[in-house]
Amino acid sequence: MPKSNNKSFYAVANGRGPCPAIVRTWDECNEKVHRFPKALFKSFGTHREAEAWLGANYVETASTSNKPYDRPSPAHWSSLGTQHSEPPSHPVAKPKAVPEVQLSDEQEAVLQRVLARGNVFFSGSAGTGKSVLLRAIIQSLREQERNFAVTASTGIAALAVSGCTLHSWAGVGLGKQPVNSYTGRWLKNRQRYERVIQRWRTTEALLIDEISMIDGKFFDKLEEIARIMRHSDLPFGGIQLIICGDMFQLPPVPDRDPRNNQQIPSVFAFEAQTWDMCMGPPVNLTRVFRQKEQGFVDLLNAMRFGNVDEQAVAVFQTLQREVKYEDEIQPTEILSRRDEVEWANNRRLDMLTGETRRYTAQQFAGRNSEGQQITHEQMEKLLEKLVVPKQISLKVGAQVMLVKNLVQGTLVNGSLGIVRDFKTVAEAKEANILIVRPEGDDKKPEVPRSLEKERWPVVQFTNGIQMLAIPQEFTVENADAEMEAQRNQVPLILAWALSVHKAQGQTIERVRVDLKNTFEKGQAYVAISRATTLEGLQVLNFHRSKVMVCERVVEWQNRNEDLALRQRAREWDVIEIDD
Ligand SMILES: Nc1ncnc2c1ncn2[C@@H]1O[C@H](COP(=O)(O)OP(=O)(O)OP(=O)(O)O)[C@@H](O)[C@H]1O
């Protein structure tokens, strides 16, 4: 334990209260980390060393300084996928400061509604500044010292707002079980589930980003859990809901019926039974910031509603050309299917010289919900669904993405980085490189012995943190939340090319979109709307049929617009009478 007096700067990457943080005394450190699951901290002789270990995003207690909480902005991520925008080289440097934007009037109006403590769902097409507004809301709630949670539908979306996934905040794993199996288990084992119970009971405001991918049935479950856990009849147990997203973007991932493997159609959050009770009509942001050319904005708006006329088709035909750049920075490829992304990434890996290291996962078969041991084939089938591959080959210089939340808000599913080296656990410790031990029994030694001999990738993330990527556990659970199959693997994937799923929420200057294998509603729109200019966009394999839109979303949007019009008409009537 780092209690020695000559090391008086404690860097806490994961612990109680605001984290990462630097504190000056062992007592303060202990308060943050004692019995905190997966606590991560280290003592240093100098402030600079502690700071370097954490990167730039840390908070400090009053005993050190008043440095504000300074998380990296997603804009910092936007240039990734290029060869020149790699994270700073060792020793760790701070990320570039990103200037704050001035909120527009419509963004400001939403912020004021949130500060008045109302439930708000704000929407708008891609690039209308929803994420920027969400960050401003977070900042204001922080200044007001409200107890709030920042969540998003997916890991990568959560990364953009420095939050966690809604599933992980709610403590419900995959969220497939009935409500009372969660609440019953938590309330029967209060000590074990103290943290999740506390979260449900004390959270005053819950922020949810990228709502389009949240399933309506899941929303209903959380609404019920909230009422039970908070002993309240109010919608969502009285938690203030601040929700953001565009229903025209990616829909929830559909479930499959285990009996026949058929897809079960997904239900949007706005179709949840409790949605109308919790949320009013959306507030639509209308000003597009990401693209400045009106022609491009109009084209994207038409795509959003599935209206692609002859003129639009002609524009897309011109966008097939290759874009030549004077420097070597290559566009980020956005592709629809996982296997295409895999192929593109492997091609880039082949271009790197240097030793290839190949990591093969350890896999385990567990029991199904009837208590029967599953077969090897069943195990393979279950594990196929995981993002983390069974085998991964890496080289120094490879661009990678973390696929597991390891340090909340700092090293999360979606964090991008570059492989800098391969080291053993002992070498990494010697070099002060962060190691996050696998989950599981807290009594296990820091890093399992079995991992000591191998050399593991050292990844430098865009926030400057270097981490030794040792294998982590990826588990598929049965309906009773027990292990059905498990893969232990280095928690990384190659990331020169991104899937549309992983690109959602990002702004990317140089983009090549290939629509050949587009299969999902909203996919083409999300991919193309990442670009900032028509000049920096190449689109391959465009065809009208690739622009798919969900009719239910269009109908819902039309209903909202109709309601808004009527509302305005009523307001005008009142003005006329007053006059
Ligand atoms: N008020 C503003 N002033 C200037 N620029 C802004 C403003 N709001 C947003 N932007 C810029 O517009 C771009 C898109 O913003 P943002 O990512 O928040 O949009 P979004 O609505 O969340 O997009 P998407 O739905 O595609 O994820 C960013 O580059 C952001 O910095």
The ligand as an SDF file (V2000), in Angstrom:
LIG
                    3D

 31 33  0  0  0  0  0  0  0  0999 V2000
  -22.9950   26.3620  -30.3720 N   0  0  0  0  0  0  0  0  0  0  0  0
  -22.0530   25.9050  -31.1960 C   0  0  0  0  0  0  0  0  0  0  0  0
  -21.1580   26.7510  -31.7530 N   0  0  0  0  0  0  0  0  0  0  0  0
  -20.1970   26.3070  -32.5880 C   0  0  0  0  0  0  0  0  0  0  0  0
  -20.0150   25.0150  -32.9220 N   0  0  0  0  0  0  0  0  0  0  0  0
  -20.8480   24.1060  -32.3930 C   0  0  0  0  0  0  0  0  0  0  0  0
  -21.9120   24.4950  -31.5020 C   0  0  0  0  0  0  0  0  0  0  0  0
  -22.5820   23.3810  -31.1670 N   0  0  0  0  0  0  0  0  0  0  0  0
  -21.9630   22.3470  -31.7950 C   0  0  0  0  0  0  0  0  0  0  0  0
  -20.9300   22.7820  -32.5110 N   0  0  0  0  0  0  0  0  0  0  0  0
  -20.0120   21.9600  -33.3450 C   0  0  0  0  0  0  0  0  0  0  0  0
  -20.7730   21.1830  -34.2650 O   0  0  0  0  0  0  0  0  0  0  0  0
  -20.2200   19.8920  -34.4390 C   0  0  0  0  0  0  0  0  0  0  0  0
  -21.2750   18.8410  -34.1550 C   0  0  0  0  0  0  0  0  0  0  0  0
  -21.6650   18.9430  -32.7920 O   0  0  0  0  0  0  0  0  0  0  0  0
  -22.1960   17.6900  -31.9880 P   0  0  0  0  0  0  0  0  0  0  0  0
  -21.2870   16.5350  -32.1600 O   0  0  0  0  0  0  0  0  0  0  0  0
  -22.5340   18.1630  -30.6150 O   0  0  0  0  0  0  0  0  0  0  0  0
  -23.5320   17.4100  -32.7980 O   0  0  0  0  0  0  0  0  0  0  0  0
  -24.5970   16.2520  -32.5530 P   0  0  0  0  0  0  0  0  0  0  0  0
  -25.9360   16.8830  -32.7280 O   0  0  0  0  0  0  0  0  0  0  0  0
  -24.3430   15.5860  -31.2500 O   0  0  0  0  0  0  0  0  0  0  0  0
  -24.2560   15.3120  -33.7650 O   0  0  0  0  0  0  0  0  0  0  0  0
  -24.5760   13.7350  -33.9680 P   0  0  0  0  0  0  0  0  0  0  0  0
  -26.0660   13.5700  -33.7930 O   0  0  0  0  0  0  0  0  0  0  0  0
  -24.1580   13.4960  -35.3620 O   0  0  0  0  0  0  0  0  0  0  0  0
  -23.7780   12.9840  -32.9890 O   0  0  0  0  0  0  0  0  0  0  0  0
  -19.0290   19.8200  -33.5170 C   0  0  0  0  0  0  0  0  0  0  0  0
  -17.8660   20.0790  -34.2590 O   0  0  0  0  0  0  0  0  0  0  0  0
  -19.2790   20.9350  -32.5180 C   0  0  0  0  0  0  0  0  0  0  0  0
  -18.0990   21.4610  -31.9590 O   0  0  0  0  0  0  0  0  0  0  0  0
  1  2  1  0
  2  3  1  0
  2  7  2  0
  3  4  2  0
  4  5  1  0
  5  6  2  0
  6  7  1  0
  6 10  1  0
  7  8  1  0
  8  9  2  0
  9 10  1  0
 10 11  1  0
 11 12  1  0
 11 30  1  0
 12 13  1  0
 13 14  1  0
 13 28  1  0
 14 15  1  0
 15 16  1  0
 16 17  2  0
 16 18  1  0
 16 19  1  0
 19 20  1  0
 20 21  2  0
 20 22  1  0
 20 23  1  0
 23 24  1  0
 24 25  2  0
 24 26  1  0
 24 27  1  0
 28 29  1  0
 28 30  1  0
 30 31  1  0
M  END
$$$$
